[in-house]
């Protein structure tokens, strides 16, 4: 039985991870978990999975959580705030930590888990995008294995198992047989919209994904294709390929989750229905595969699988991500933080959808001369704070317009 700590238990990744634990009680158990502000759901999860330690984001909600758990036996240790989340990440005899916290907030807990010698099932892409220069050396120092738990990088990881040196795979170092990575993208909410119509986008439009059920922030990232740009950076850190060897292709059906190309041009792909549980399960069970009773892929039912090149005019965030990745250093942390802040302002209807790439570009340009090629953790955290403030300033200097609301 594998013991796990779970970060982000009430989010999409967290609830699906707990579904897996419930389905495979002889394979997995939850030792500790951290959650956001959905206290009632946290209490329900504690009753069902009986973790030894629980952390929540807001210390002010601790009395409410305690009241909901008065009759629970045994009582879990309760923690709160960022320090509490880091304590959960490093806690106990857990062998692996599932990082389901959204955004750069997942970086410090992931580092705490690595320092405690726990393997990482990585569902938080920002950990490597912002902190790759720190995370990878630390993981190698502590002998920690990182397995990707998002669909695209899991697909690549699964395909790599078909290469000759798969068992010797080391994060950040390319297999000699690997020539190219092809990341598939659904195209998001506006894949069938003409560019001219994007000026009419509302928040409601942007948070409606045609294929996946996800949180608002990641759904907006899918619409702008920034999610795929960020995944390009993550793939660079995970698999060690140059940016010229990592491509994006629009695949509206989301059946092929990504592909690899080998030196002889042969390609391997991983296919399946859109279901986040599969990459999560493989990240936890690797190198084994567990039998599931989930719906099997029926290619006849899936029908036609189509592909097209992404439109650079429709998806300027994609090019911003490639540029930041090639710049390296602290620039990727700035890109990630700038995007998080810009999307937050859009969701609050303080800027327009088309302003998201504009403010990100302004902030990245401002950082160019001060880009730190070998940033420390403090440098990364400082760049994160600076970028968020810079986005707010840049947004206030945009041409004023009437925001189209949902």
C-alpha angles and dihedrals in degrees: 000000000000116000115215140187114214125211115197098019096172097049129086095272093043097050092047090049089053089049087058092048089050092049094047105037091156092053105042140027131182114236099175138356140192126205143176126240104307093108097171091055091046090054091049091050092049091053092050103040101026100214118192093227133027129187128189129194100239119054089201089069095056095094090053092050092047090052091052092051102044094114096043114114122227097029115226122229107257125216135169142197129026092307090055092051090051089049090054091049092056098036131128132321096329112141096200139024123213108213105208098151112122121236134356089323086085094063102080095044090049091052089049090053092049092050088052088055097248123146116242127231094198115213094146108082093185090070091073098029093057100023106029095118089057103031099054098052090045092051091050091048093054096038091242120162119219117203118187115239101184118095100248100046091039087055091053091046091050092049091050088061085075092062122095098248098039096126090055093051112144120193112255095016118100122230110243089236094057115097107163143000123218114198114200120217129193090218092237130235095326102042091118097039120103113241091245092062094057089086086071096054117134129196089251090055093050097049094052109092119195096215112017138049105223142145120285097255097051091043090056089047088054090052093051091038088233087124089064092045089053089048089055088058091046091049089052090055096041100044103023100233124143117252090249087064097052115080136180124220127182111237108173097191095059092215097120104056096192142318141222128213120212129212093269091053093253111139132213123200136187115220134189145127113287099273123138092202092076098061090041091052093048092048089056100038100039128163086025126063119218125213113249133189091216120131110285119232112261109195092194090055091045089056123186119013111207135187137192140170114264116255107244092201092054094043110039090155089070092062091045089057094050090049092050091047092052090048088053124176115077092342093089090054089052092048092050095047093044090052093048091051095044092050090048090053090049092050088051087051092239094124134025124254091251090054093065096082091037096060092040091054092048092052095046090049090052090052096048098092093046097043109140111219094200106028124187122219090265090052091052093048091047091050089050093054093044094050093052091051091045091053091053090050093046092049091056090055095053120112106274115249138164106267114229107229131201 
